[in-house]
């Protein structure tokens, strides 16, 4: 499978259970409409991913987001 562009991937933390009707979304339908891919991530996985992030990686991702999206000028860099 070809590698998807990072901005087409959406992380979903944890899994839904039947009592979570107030937060449930149909991820399959959203994928078919918007063309994105959902990654179901558990806390332990998220922790390992966070540990692997470097300052250069953060800087590069912020630059990418600013190139690809209209970011309001009043948005602080820390946000």
C-alpha positions in Angstrom: 0.0 0.0 0.0 1.4 3.5 -0.9 2.4 5.7 2.0 -0.3 8.2 2.7 0.5 11.9 3.2 0.8 12.7 6.9 -2.1 15.2 6.8 -4.4 12.5 5.4 -4.0 10.4 8.5 -6.1 11.1 11.6 -5.2 9.5 15.0 -8.0 8.2 17.1 -7.0 7.5 20.7 -8.5 4.3 22.1 -11.5 2.4 20.9 -15.2 3.1 21.1 -17.5 0.8 23.2 -21.2 0.5 22.9 -22.1 3.0 25.6 -20.2 5.9 23.9 -23.0 7.0 21.6 -22.3 10.7 22.3 -18.9 10.6 20.8 -19.2 7.8 18.2 -18.3 8.6 14.5 -18.5 6.3 11.6 -14.8 6.2 10.6 -15.5 4.1 7.5 -18.0 6.7 6.2 -15.7 9.6 7.0 -12.8 7.9 5.2 -14.9 7.3 2.1 -16.1 10.9 2.0 -12.9 12.7 2.9 -10.3 10.2 1.6 -8.4 10.1 4.9 -7.1 7.1 6.9 -7.8 6.6 10.6 -5.1 5.2 12.9 -6.5 3.7 16.0 -3.9 4.3 18.6 -3.6 3.1 22.2 -2.0 5.2 25.0 1.1 3.0 25.1 1.6 3.5 21.4 1.1 7.2 21.7 3.7 7.4 24.5 6.3 5.6 22.3 5.5 7.9 19.3 5.9 11.0 21.5 9.2 9.8 22.9 10.5 9.5 19.3 9.7 13.1 18.4 12.7 15.5 18.0 12.8 19.3 18.1 13.7 19.3 14.4 10.7 17.1 13.6 8.4 19.4 15.5 9.8 22.4 13.7 9.5 20.7 10.3 5.8 19.7 11.0 4.9 23.2 12.1 6.5 24.6 8.9 4.5 22.1 6.9 1.2 23.0 8.6 1.8 26.7 8.0 2.5 26.1 4.3 -0.5 23.9 3.8 -3.1 25.7 6.0 -4.2 29.3 6.5 -3.0 29.9 10.1 -4.5 33.0 11.8 -1.7 35.6 12.5 -2.9 35.8 16.1 -2.1 32.1 16.6 0.8 31.9 19.0 3.7 29.6 17.9 3.2 27.6 21.1 -0.3 26.8 20.1 
